[in-house]
């Protein structure tokens, strides 16, 4: 704090023109109460979200997601909703959230690009969750390292990981079943997934 005070004292004054300073002082006096009210409103929203989330019947599903935590779990629940007929398959969510890529064709040319038309906050919610899941999920961490070893950039890996997580979440959501890491790893093992082999070898 003392360093900050010193920096403030050492700041070079850009102008001493009161015609510039006075209206800006008035603007600050106007904005500060608005910011205080906004902060109060945000706190009220946060408290209401926490209360509603604690009471929600699907809370156990979203609490079980690796890396979701108290901030992202309610956002993921809101993304999925309570109406199980809203999405018919995982691909519906992947497209709606802007995770599934778009393939365009013109004549003999074909190209794939990022989906532009989507709910950006929803996409960001899934992307943030996938990024955090790498810290808390054994297979997600292994997948990240596997793709990294192939030379894939961070953003590409996370988008690909989101794609996988949405399929898992959709299944849990549809069946009202909390996510279980050991169950998923067992499923990967039964399918002979090369990901597990890579994970084991990378830990040696």
PyMOL commands that set and color helices and strands:
alter all, ss='L'
color gray80, all
select helices_A, chain A and resi 2-9+18-55+59-63+69-80+90-96+120-136+138-149+154-175+181-190+194-203
alter helices_A, ss='H'
color red, helices_A
select strands_A, chain A and resi 102-106+109-113
alter strands_A, ss='S'
color yellow, strands_A
deselect
rebuild
show_as cartoon
